[in-house]
């Protein structure tokens, strides 16, 4: 299946205006430097963002795009990368990733953080009647954020990764599927097969923000994820995660591994089913840190 066809299902793609993006503030903390930004990514509204980098930078930085989770906490948004969350490990991702020598870019998704003036349901309906798809618009913002990174002289655009949990994990593998500039993908608690959700009547376990009209008429969850191959991807999920039923997790694994075997692709996809539920466990943290270090 082609990316062009998948893009057509995601609704009208807005134009970005990266040259108009501005830096609002810069703060030096004991651990890293935080640039507060307003990025013009969609032609509709400015997108608040953080670019976080180690205090001492030598040469161009590899960058990890951090996608925040949902959790019903619309006020948090990109702040999650700095403040953490109850279902994440104690050390926030900004601190972890900058210790590893990476820059981090995090944006507020539609309806979250400094963009939380409209409810998710209102945004979904407004996008729909305007010929857009909320998930498509969220994805387009993140894709256009990669365009912003290409304007920075301190970023190594050949070394870009993405990571997130839950909604952020969905965004991670969707972003990588749709944009080959992503070299390494880590998704946590986001290995969700749509057909399994239908079979087990679990669709209402997930917010409607991520549902793409007519998707299953042409694609499956597996065929979308196969667009990431042969680039490196680590998928982490808890065996008791009610949002990621294990039957779907195994189905996706088997489908991707089948394609890898048929196309003689080795070592690009790794799935780890850990203990726990809808969370980032200590075991998961111990696996994704060296994975990114190895591949980025």
C-alpha positions as CSV (number, residue, x, y, z in Angstrom):
1,X,0.0,0.0,0.0
2,X,1.3,3.5,-0.9
3,X,1.8,6.4,1.4
4,X,0.0,8.6,-1.1
5,X,-3.2,6.6,-0.7
6,X,-2.8,6.7,3.1
7,X,-2.3,10.5,3.0
8,X,-5.5,10.8,1.0
9,X,-7.4,9.2,3.9
10,X,-5.9,11.6,6.4
11,X,-7.7,14.6,5.0
12,X,-6.6,17.8,3.5
13,X,-3.0,18.6,4.3
14,X,-2.4,22.3,5.4
15,X,0.7,24.3,4.4
16,X,3.3,25.1,7.0
17,X,5.1,28.4,7.3
18,X,8.3,27.5,9.1
19,X,10.0,30.8,8.4
20,X,7.5,32.6,10.6
21,X,8.2,30.5,13.7
22,X,9.7,32.3,16.6
23,X,11.5,31.6,19.8
24,X,9.6,32.9,22.8
25,X,12.0,32.2,25.6
26,X,15.2,30.3,26.5
27,X,15.8,28.9,30.0
28,X,19.0,27.2,31.2
29,X,18.3,24.7,33.9
30,X,20.9,22.6,35.8
31,X,20.1,19.7,33.4
32,X,19.5,21.2,30.0
33,X,18.5,24.2,28.0
34,X,14.8,24.7,27.1
35,X,13.8,26.8,24.1
36,X,10.1,27.8,24.1
37,X,8.8,28.2,20.6
38,X,5.8,29.0,18.5
39,X,5.8,27.1,15.3
40,X,3.7,27.8,12.3
41,X,2.9,24.3,11.2
42,X,-0.7,24.3,9.8
43,X,-1.8,27.7,8.6
44,X,-4.6,27.8,11.2
45,X,-3.0,28.3,14.6
46,X,0.4,28.5,16.1
47,X,1.8,25.4,17.8
48,X,3.6,25.8,21.1
49,X,6.7,23.7,21.3
50,X,9.8,23.0,23.3
51,X,13.3,22.3,21.9
52,X,15.4,20.9,24.7
53,X,19.1,20.3,24.4
54,X,22.1,19.4,26.6
55,X,23.9,22.4,28.1
56,X,27.1,21.5,26.3
57,X,26.7,20.7,22.6
58,X,29.5,19.6,20.4
59,X,28.5,19.6,16.7
60,X,25.1,18.9,15.4
61,X,22.6,17.1,17.6
62,X,20.7,14.0,16.9
63,X,17.1,14.7,17.9
64,X,14.3,12.6,19.4
65,X,10.7,13.8,18.7
66,X,8.7,13.3,21.9
67,X,5.0,12.7,21.5
68,X,3.0,13.3,24.6
69,X,0.3,10.9,25.8
70,X,-3.5,11.6,26.2
71,X,-4.7,10.2,29.6
72,X,-7.6,12.6,29.6
73,X,-5.2,15.3,30.9
74,X,-5.7,18.0,28.3
75,X,-3.9,20.6,30.3
76,X,-0.5,18.8,30.3
77,X,0.5,18.3,26.6
78,X,4.1,18.9,25.9
79,X,4.8,19.6,29.6
80,X,4.9,15.8,30.0
81,X,8.3,15.7,28.5
82,X,9.6,17.8,31.4
83,X,7.2,17.0,34.3
84,X,6.6,13.3,33.5
85,X,3.4,11.5,34.3
86,X,2.0,8.9,36.7
87,X,2.3,6.0,34.3
88,X,5.8,6.9,33.2
89,X,9.1,6.2,35.0
90,X,10.2,8.8,37.5
91,X,13.0,10.4,35.4
92,X,11.3,12.6,32.8
93,X,12.1,12.0,29.2
94,X,13.7,15.4,28.8
95,X,16.3,14.6,31.4
96,X,16.8,11.0,30.2
97,X,17.3,11.9,26.6
98,X,19.5,15.0,27.1
99,X,21.7,12.9,29.4
100,X,22.1,10.6,26.5
101,X,23.3,13.5,24.3
102,X,20.2,14.1,22.3
103,X,18.1,17.1,21.5
104,X,14.3,16.8,22.1
105,X,11.4,18.4,20.3
106,X,8.0,18.3,21.8
107,X,4.8,20.0,20.6
108,X,1.3,20.5,22.0
109,X,-1.1,18.3,20.0
110,X,-4.5,19.8,18.9
111,X,-6.6,20.3,22.1
112,X,-3.8,19.8,24.6
113,X,-1.5,22.1,26.7
114,X,-1.6,25.6,25.4
115,X,-4.0,24.5,22.6
116,X,-6.7,23.2,25.0
117,X,-9.3,25.9,24.3
118,X,-11.5,23.5,22.4
119,X,-12.7,20.1,23.5
120,X,-11.5,17.0,21.6
121,X,-15.1,16.2,20.5
122,X,-15.5,19.8,19.1
123,X,-12.3,19.6,17.2
124,X,-13.2,16.2,15.8
125,X,-16.5,17.5,14.5
126,X,-15.1,20.7,13.2
127,X,-12.4,18.9,11.3
128,X,-14.9,16.5,9.9
129,X,-17.3,19.1,8.5
130,X,-14.3,21.0,7.0
131,X,-13.1,17.9,5.1
132,X,-10.3,17.2,7.5
133,X,-9.4,14.4,9.9
134,X,-8.3,15.2,13.5
135,X,-5.7,12.5,13.6
136,X,-4.5,13.6,10.2
137,X,-4.1,17.2,11.4
138,X,-2.3,16.0,14.5
139,X,0.0,13.9,12.4
140,X,0.6,16.8,9.9
141,X,1.7,19.1,12.7
142,X,4.3,16.5,13.8
143,X,5.5,16.0,10.2
144,X,5.8,19.7,9.7
145,X,7.8,19.9,13.0
146,X,10.4,17.8,11.2
147,X,10.5,20.5,8.5
148,X,11.3,23.0,11.3
149,X,14.2,20.8,12.5
150,X,15.6,21.1,9.0
151,X,15.9,24.8,9.4
152,X,18.1,24.5,12.5
153,X,21.9,24.6,12.1
154,X,22.4,22.6,15.3
155,X,20.4,19.5,14.3
156,X,21.7,16.5,12.5
157,X,18.6,15.7,10.3
158,X,20.0,12.4,9.3
159,X,19.7,11.2,12.9
160,X,16.0,11.7,13.9
161,X,14.1,9.4,16.2
162,X,10.6,9.4,17.8
163,X,9.2,8.1,21.0
164,X,6.0,8.2,23.0
165,X,3.5,6.3,25.1
166,X,-0.2,5.6,24.5
167,X,-1.4,8.3,22.1
168,X,2.2,9.4,21.9
169,X,3.2,5.8,20.9
170,X,0.5,5.8,18.2
171,X,1.9,9.1,16.9
172,X,5.4,7.6,17.0
173,X,4.7,4.7,14.7
174,X,2.3,6.6,12.5
175,X,4.9,9.4,12.0
176,X,7.5,6.9,11.1
177,X,5.2,5.1,8.7
178,X,4.4,8.4,6.9
179,X,7.8,10.1,7.0
180,X,11.1,8.3,6.2
181,X,13.2,11.0,7.8
182,X,12.5,9.1,11.1
183,X,15.3,6.6,11.5
184,X,14.4,5.1,14.9
185,X,11.0,4.5,16.3
186,X,10.0,3.6,19.9
187,X,6.4,3.1,20.8
188,X,5.2,2.3,24.3
189,X,1.7,0.9,25.1
190,X,0.5,1.6,21.6
191,X,0.5,-1.7,19.7
192,X,-3.2,-1.6,19.0
193,X,-4.7,-3.6,16.2
194,X,-8.0,-2.1,15.0
195,X,-9.5,-5.3,13.7
196,X,-8.9,-6.9,17.1
197,X,-10.6,-3.9,18.8
198,X,-13.7,-4.5,16.6
199,X,-13.7,-8.2,17.2
200,X,-13.5,-7.8,21.0
201,X,-15.8,-4.8,21.1
202,X,-13.1,-2.6,22.6
203,X,-13.3,0.5,20.3
204,X,-14.7,2.6,23.1
205,X,-11.6,1.9,25.1
206,X,-9.8,4.5,22.9
207,X,-10.6,8.1,22.2
208,X,-12.0,8.9,18.8
209,X,-9.2,11.3,18.0
210,X,-7.2,8.5,16.3
211,X,-9.9,7.0,14.1
212,X,-9.4,7.6,10.4
213,X,-12.5,7.3,8.2
214,X,-12.5,4.4,5.7
215,X,-9.0,3.2,6.8
216,X,-9.8,-0.5,7.0
217,X,-11.3,-0.5,3.5
218,X,-7.8,-0.3,2.1
219,X,-5.3,-0.7,4.9
220,X,-4.9,-2.7,8.1
221,X,-3.0,-1.7,11.2
222,X,-0.3,-4.1,10.1
223,X,0.0,-2.7,6.6
224,X,0.4,0.9,8.0
225,X,3.1,-0.3,10.3
226,X,4.9,-2.2,7.5
227,X,5.7,1.2,5.9
228,X,8.2,1.7,8.7
229,X,10.3,-1.3,7.4
230,X,13.3,-1.6,7.0
231,X,14.0,1.2,9.5
232,X,14.6,0.4,13.2
233,X,11.5,0.1,15.5
234,X,11.1,-1.1,19.1
235,X,7.6,-1.7,20.3
236,X,7.0,-2.1,24.1
237,X,3.7,-3.3,25.6
238,X,2.5,-4.7,28.9
239,X,0.9,-8.1,28.7
240,X,-2.0,-6.9,30.8
241,X,-2.6,-3.6,29.0
242,X,-6.4,-3.4,28.5
243,X,-5.9,-0.9,25.7
244,X,-3.6,-3.2,23.8
245,X,-5.3,-6.6,23.8
246,X,-2.6,-9.3,23.6
247,X,-4.3,-11.1,20.6
248,X,-3.8,-7.9,18.6
249,X,-0.3,-7.4,19.8
250,X,0.7,-10.9,18.7
251,X,-1.2,-10.6,15.4
252,X,0.7,-7.4,14.5
253,X,4.0,-9.0,15.5
254,X,3.3,-12.1,13.3
255,X,2.3,-9.9,10.3
256,X,5.4,-7.7,10.5
257,X,7.8,-10.7,11.1
258,X,6.2,-12.5,8.1
259,X,7.0,-9.5,5.8
260,X,10.5,-9.3,7.3
261,X,11.1,-13.0,6.4
262,X,9.6,-12.6,2.9
263,X,11.7,-9.5,2.2
264,X,14.8,-10.8,4.0
265,X,14.8,-7.9,6.4
266,X,16.7,-8.7,9.6
267,X,16.9,-6.9,12.9
268,X,14.7,-3.9,12.1
269,X,11.7,-4.8,14.2
270,X,11.7,-5.8,17.8
271,X,8.6,-6.3,20.0
272,X,8.9,-6.8,23.8
273,X,5.9,-7.9,25.8
274,X,6.6,-7.0,29.4
275,X,4.8,-7.3,32.7
276,X,2.4,-4.6,33.6
277,X,-0.6,-2.7,32.1
278,X,-0.9,0.6,30.4
279,X,2.3,2.1,31.6
280,X,6.0,2.5,31.0
281,X,7.7,0.0,33.4
282,X,11.3,0.0,34.6
283,X,12.0,-2.9,32.3
284,X,10.7,-1.0,29.3
285,X,12.9,2.0,30.2
286,X,15.9,-0.3,30.5
287,X,15.3,-1.6,27.0
288,X,14.5,1.6,25.0
289,X,17.4,3.6,26.3
290,X,20.2,1.3,24.9
291,X,18.0,0.7,21.8
292,X,18.1,4.4,20.9
293,X,21.8,4.7,21.8
294,X,22.6,1.7,19.5
295,X,20.6,2.8,16.5
296,X,20.8,6.6,16.6
